[in-house]
Amino acid sequence: MNSAFMTSAPGKVIVYGEHAVVYGKAAMAAAISLRSYLHVTTLSKSQRTITLNFPDVKLNHTWNIDELPWPTFNQPSKKKTYYDLVTTLDHELTAAMKPHLADISLHVPAEERKIHQNAAAAFLYLFLSLGSQSSHGTIYALRSTIPIGAGLGSSASISVCISSALLLQARALAGPHPDQPAGEGQMQIERINRWAFVSEMCIHGNPSGVDNTVTSYGKAVLFKRLDYSKPPKVVPLRNFPELPLLLVNTRQSRSTATEVAKVATLKKNLPDLTELLLNTIDKVTEAAHDLLNSPDYSPHDVATSETLGSLMNINHGLLVSLGVSHPRLDRIRELVDSCGVGYTKLTGAGGGGSAITLLKPKVQPTAMEDLEAKLDAENFERFELTLGTDGVGVLWPAVLKDQEIDLEGFLAAESVESIKELVGDHASEYGPGWKFWKTIENDTDKDGMA
């Protein structure tokens, strides 16, 4: 366990079903080729500290392991095992952590400090639940290529990285390896996913669970949560194609909680009409799922691309009707439509954040150049991405091409491109380097339960 290792998880976009998923409807979400990376360095036995170093958000904090509230977390009625399903936070445990969060980032503005404390609380709850007082001292350093607050699952990506790293340290995960027994990959991913959901609860309070699920599984998933006391229904879409995607960040900050509250208020004031909109969004998601699973589907076929695009347009219009769009989001749609390169909708909670565009097959380079110039002129941030990429992965030891990824170099990387260059290519399938847990279809999967 002394070798440094890394875990990684993608960001995500919700392709269909935002907000409806909060009310028990289906949502389709897919992983994107922007990722977070957690570098884990085990210290010598004499160093009794754990450190979080997240330079992208300027968080750096150290705890003494022996001073943490182990007696509270180790009570027989409180102690959780690595395979448990945790659907609520224990308030006695969160209260016990508060004194150990109080001195985090005292020198920064209140808004930034809240981000730091949420991240630290999410980590500490998992560390105290999965670790023990005899845990080795460790430095956890995180870098991310995912914009924060843009509806791209940045917190879920980090949560999956932390969950997988702590489970690996607790020896509660095996693999991934090419000859793993049928269903083992599914079980391992779900173990990671369950604890990532606990981390997300620490950050967001009452998350749907869709973000951490697609970030864990990768590719794409159809997700539905009817009862928070039970696991969600998850159908991994293993044949989901890697599709070209233009993602545009409005640079307009937004609050997921605020946008969810808007829909809740609308549902309270206009229950029948709001339910009709939510049910129609559900039908859009169902139609997209049926199309993607059709034996005749081809990502390069113009007709099917147009159908997926039309469903995205309809989904966006329904979200506008729910009141969760934003002028900057609608402006992106106008610019994309004027250049004729694809189909655009908001993704995530709305109210700002990001929009996604499914690019049409064989888009003319001049049309893309025209759109990029217009987006740049109006201060939008754009990314050309791949949709439907790998989920959680591990690099153990942290060595690529016979070169160690050392902590100092990892922390010193100055840009997204330098981070990508340092951590290497995620495309390797069980070759030297990064490895990814995979799901193997079985009858349980077909029933939609993960």
N, C-alpha and C positions, 0 to 999 in steps of 0.2 A: 504493500500500500504506500510505500514511500516515494514511488515515482510520481512526478507531476502528471496530471491527466487533464483532459478537457471534455466538456459536454457542450452541445450546441442544439439550438432549436430555431425553427423558422418563425417569421411573422405570418400573419394571415390576413385574408380579406373575406368578408362575408359576400358571397356572390349573389345569393337570393335569401330573403327571409328576415332581414333586420326587424327588430321590435316585435314582430309576430312571434318570434321564438320565446320571448319573455312570457307569452300567454299560452304556452303549450303547443305552438305550431312548429312545423319543421323549418329548419334553416340549412342552407348548403354553404359550407365554408371551405376554403382551399388555402393551402400553404403557398407562400411566395418566396422568391429567392433573395430575401433579405433576412439576416439571421442574427441571433445573439450567441455569444461564446463565453463560457465560464472556464477559467483556468484555475485549477485546484492544486495548491502546493502544501504538502504535509510537512510540518515542522518537527524538530527534534523533540524527544519526550520531555525535556526540561522546559520547553516553551509552552506554557499553559494558557495560550491565548488563541482566539479566533478573530480574524480581521476580514471585514468587507471593504474592498477597494473597487469602486465603480467610477472610474475617472470621467466617463462621459457625462455623468450628472454631478461630478465633484463630491461624491460620497466616499469617505474613508473613516472607518470606525473600528475600534478594537475592544473586545470584551475579555475579561479573565474567565476562563471556563469554570473554575471552582467557585466563582461568585454568582453564577447564574442560578435561577430559582428551581433547581432540580427537585427539592423535596415536594414542591407543589405539582410538578409535572409527573413525578414518579409515584404519586398516590395510586393504589390499585384501581380505584374507580376512574382515574384520569388517564392512565397510561394506555397509549394506543400501539398496536402492532403495525408493521409496515404494510400489511395486506388489508387493514381496516378501511371501511368506507366512512369518511367523516363528512357530514353534511351541514354541521353547524359548528361555530367556534364556541369553545368553553370560556365563559366570561371570567371564571376564577383564574384560568390560565392566562388570559389576556391581561387581567389586572395584575397578576404576578410579574408580567413582563414590563409593565409601564415604568417602574423605576430604572430599568436597564435601557430604556429608550429616551429618557428625559434629557440626557446630556448630549444627544446626537445633534451635530451641526448647529450649535448655539450661535455661531457667528454669521449665519446666512439669513436672507429674508424669509419671512414666515411661510410663503408659498413654496419656496424651494425646500425649506426645512420639513414641511409636511410630506413632500415626495420622498425625502431621505428617511423619515421616520416610518412611512408606510413600507418602503422597501426593506428596511431593517426589521420591522415587525414580521413581515412575511417570511423572511429568512429565519429569524429567531424562533418563531413558532414551530417551523419544520425541524430546525436543528434540535430543539428541546424535545420534540416528539419522537424523532427518529434516532437521535444520538444518545449519549450517556455522559456522565461526569468523567468517565475514563476515555472519552474521545480524544484523539490526538489534536494538538494545536494545528491550525490550518489557516492559510490565506486563500480567500475566495476573491478572485479578480474577474470583473466582467467587462466586456466590450460588446457594443451592439452596432449594427448597421441599419437598425430600424428607427425611423423618426418616432419620437415620443409624442403622445397625445394626438396622433393622426388617425386613430381608428384601425391600426395595423397590428394590434395584439402584442405590443412591445412588452407589456407587463406579463402577459401569459407566456411569452417566449422566455423571459427571465425566470418565471416561476417553474417552467419545465426544466430549464437548465439546472436550477437549484435542486428541485425534486430528484432529478436523475442522479446528480452528483452525490447528494446525501444518501440516497438508496444504494448507490455503488459503494460508498464508504461503509455503509452498514451491512454490506454483503447480502443485500436483499434483491439484487439483480444478477442475472447471468447473461453472457453474450454481449452483444449480438454475434451470432456465428452462423455460417452458411448451412450447417446440418442440424440446426435446432429442431426439436420435435414439433410436430404439428400443434399449433395453438399456443406454443410457449411464447412466441413473439407477441401475440395478442395479450397474453397474461402480463408480460413484462411492461408493455406500453400502458396497459390499463393501470398498473401499479403506479407508474410515473404520473399518469394523468390524474389519478385520485388525489395524490399529495400536491400536485400542481394546483388543483382546484382549491385545496385548503389554503395554499399561498394566495390565490386570487381572492378568496373570501377576506383575508387579512387586508387586502388592498382596496377592494371594491364593495365589500359588505355582502351583497346578494347577487353575484354574477350568475349568468345563465349556465356557464360551463362550456359554451361552444368554443371560446377562444383557446382555452388550454387543451381541449379535445383535439381540434384540428392541428394545433401546434405539436401535440404529442404524436399523433398518428401520421401526419404528413398527407401528401396527395390531396384528397378532398374527402369530406364526410357529410352525410346527411344526419342531422342532429335533432333530437326532440327530447325535451325534459317535461314530463307530466307531473312528476311527484319528486320533490327535492329530497325526500327520505329514501329514495331508491336511485340506482344508477340510471343515467339517461339512456334512451335508445340511440344507438350510434350505428350507422351503416357506413363502413369505410368504402369509398368508391375507388377500388384498386385500379380500375381501368381508366380513371380520369386522365385525360391527355394533358401533356404539358403545352399550355397555350400562351401565345404572346400577349402581354398585358402592358398597357400604359397606365401607370398610377400617378395621380397628380395630387399633391398636398396643397390645400388651400392656404396653409400657414395661419389659419384661423383657429385659435384654441377653442375647445369645447369641453363640456362635462357630460360624460355618459349618464350620470345620475340625473342631471337636469333634463336631458332629452327623454329619458325613460319616464320621468315624472310628467312631462308634457303629454305623453300618450296616455298615461294613467288618468290624468285630469280629463282629457278628451273622452276617455272611456266612461268615466264617472258621469260626465255631463251629457254625452250622446252615446249611450251604451250600444244600442242596436246598430247605428251607423258605423261606429268604430269596429264592432265585431265583424261587420260585413267587409270592411277594409282589410282587417287582419285575416279573415278567411280567404279573401281574394289573393292576398300575398301568399298564403299557404298553397293555393292552387297554382300560382306562378312557380313556386319552388317544386311542386310535384310535377308540373309539366317539364321543367328543365331536367329533373331527375330521370323522368321517363325517356326523354330524348337522348340524354347522355348514356343511358343503359340500352338503347336500341341497338340491335346488331348491325343496323345500317348506318349508324352514326360515324361520321368522319370529321375530324377537326378542320380538314382542308376543304370540305364541301361547302360551297357558297350558300346553298339553301339552308342547311342546318345551322351554319354560322349566323345567317339572317334571323332564324327562329330564336336562337339563344339571345341574340342582340335585341330582338323585339321584346322578349321576356324581361331583359334588363331595363328597357325603356319603360315598360309597364310597371315593373317593381319600383322604379324611381318615382313615377307619377303617383303611385299609391303612398309612398313615403312622404312626398310633398303634401298630399292630402292629410296625412297624420300630423303635419306641422313640424317635421324634423329636418327639413332641408335648410339651405342658407343661400343668400345671393351669390356668394363665391362658388358654391357647388353648382348652381344653375348656370353660372357664367362659363364654367368648364364645359358643360354640356353644349352650350351655344357655340363655343369655339370649335369643339370636336365636330359637331354637326356641320358647321360652315366649311370645314375642310374635308368632310366626307370620309374619315378614316376608320370609324368604328362606332360602337354603341356604349353609352356612358350612363352610370348611375352612381349615387353616393354609396359608400360602404361604411359599415359600422353604425355608430349612434346617430351621426348627422350633426347638424348645428355647426358645421365646420368640418375639420378633419380632412378626409380624402375622398376622391372619386376614382373609380376604375373604368377603364375603357377596354373592351374586348376589340382588338384590332381586326379589321376585315382581312380576308386572305388577299395576298398580293397587293398590299397598299403601295401606291407610288411614292418613291422617295421624296419627290418634290412636295407632295401633300403633307408628309410627315414633317419636313423641314419648315413648311409654312406654319403648321400647328405649333411646333416647338418654339418658333420665333414669337408667335402670339402669346403663348403661355409665359415665356420668359419676360416679355414686355409688361405683363400684368403681375409679375412677382409671384408666380406659381412655381412650386418645386416639383420636378417631374422625374420619374424613374421608369425605365424600360425594363420589365421584369418577366420572369417565367412564372406561370400559375400552375400549381400542382406538383410541387417539389417534395423532397424527402422530409420526414419528420425528425424526431429526436435522434441524435447520434452521439457517439463517443469516440474520442481519440486517446487511446491508452497504450503506451505512455504518450506524452505530448511531444511526439517526434514525427516529422515529415521529411521524407527523402534524406534520412540519416542526419537531419538537423533538429536539435531540440528547440522547441518553442519555449524559451525561458521567460520567467515572469517579468524581468526588466524590459525585455524587448516587446513583450505583449502590451505592457502598460504604456510604452513609449510610442506606439504606433499613432501617427498624427491624423490620419484621415481614414474614411471608409475604404478607399482603395488600398491603403497600406495594411489595414486589418485583413482584408480579403487576401491580399498577397501573402501575408504571414501565415494565415490559418489553412491555406491550401484549397484544393478542389474537392467539393463534396460529392462529386459524381462517382467516385470509386465504389464498386459493389464488392464488399468483403475482401478487397485487395489490401495492400499495405496502406495504412492511414485510417481515415474516418470510416466508421461502421455504423449502420443504421438498423434499428429494430424493424422488422417487417411483420405484417399480419398474414396469416395463412387462412384462406376461406374454409369455414366449416359450417355445420348446420346452425350453430348459434348465431354466427354472423348473419346468415341469411334471414334469421328472424329479427335482426336489427338490434341485438343486444350486445354491448361490449362488456 
